[in-house]
Amino acid sequence: MLQFANYEDMPEVISIWQECFGDTAEEIKEFFSVFGDSARVCLWKAESRIMGQLLLLPVCLHFSYVGERKSSPAEYLYAVATKREFQNKGVCSSLLRDVSQLLQEEGKAAVLVPADAALAAFYESRGFKNCFTEESVWVEAAGRNGGGASEGKLIKTAVSEYEILRKDAFMDSAYVDISRTMLSYAISLCKKEGGICARLLCPEGEYGVLYRPLCGGQELYIQEITAKSCAEAVTAAKRLLAVTGAKRAMLRRSYAGKGMCLPEGMPENGYFNLVLE
């Protein structure tokens, strides 16, 4: 049955997390230290044994309906895991079913990001809809006649400044607004892998960028650029390549797809922003 974790459950919660995702106990404890009570740990228990678990992190959906801006409270489902000895026994399906019912009773939507296509199919078979589409685009550096693509300046920025740039860029579209805590944690994970959080100043405007240098700085993995459209994001990515001297970049961009389980009137070309990866 569905239960919320208490203090006594946490050692086993950490053990299952380690077993399923490979993080160290210290990394998991840091997560709970950062999020505190804002992270609700949902357990599936039988005979006092934890069989599966997931975390709920509060977010907010913003969208347009009949020309008006609307918002809806939601929970981001994170670290969904089944203890190895209980896998393939319907534990995760039961947990997702009861958590979905709980959120419906609370008047909240559920948001999650499957790690791969197989997991996406698993969630879809259990009632979730593929509402957002992610695309990864290779962007090549402009040549010598790149039309002034080198015009730009990169300034490392604080989370608070980055958050403002994100809200300014995405608030008018289909937008999942995450908390400052969640954003800070996501940025810290990127930085631990050598990533950089910065403001990109260029003729087209000012953007927040979160990226990691690869291949000795010859390539970039751009986790996010706070641009409203794909074309604008590609232009900003070319500016970033020119400023950093990298030759090409993998630009990650996610946007609203069909929106079948989102509020009626959700625009199809909105933006689903960075979440915990």
Salt bridges, closest charged atoms under 4 A:
ASP9 OD1 - LYS45 NZ 3.00
GLU12 OE2 - LYS83 NZ 3.01
GLU30 OE1 - LYS192 NZ 2.94
GLU68 OE1 - LYS70 NZ 3.47
GLU75 OE2 - ARG40 NH2 3.29
GLU75 OE2 - LYS108 NZ 2.92
GLU85 OE1 - ARG49 NH2 3.09
GLU85 OE2 - LYS83 NZ 3.77
ASP98 OD1 - ARG97 NE 2.94
GLU106 OE2 - ARG40 NH1 2.95
GLU106 OE1 - LYS108 NZ 3.65
GLU134 OE1 - ARG252 NE 3.39
GLU135 OE2 - ARG253 NH1 3.90
GLU163 OE1 - ARG180 NE 2.55
ASP177 OD2 - HIS62 NE2 3.67
ASP177 OD1 - LYS167 NZ 2.91
GLU193 OE1 - ARG212 NE 3.38
GLU204 OE2 - ARG239 NH2 2.74
GLU206 OE2 - ARG199 NH1 2.90
GLU219 OE2 - ARG248 NE 2.98
GLU224 OE1 - ARG166 NE 2.82
GLU277 OE2 - ARG252 NE 3.34
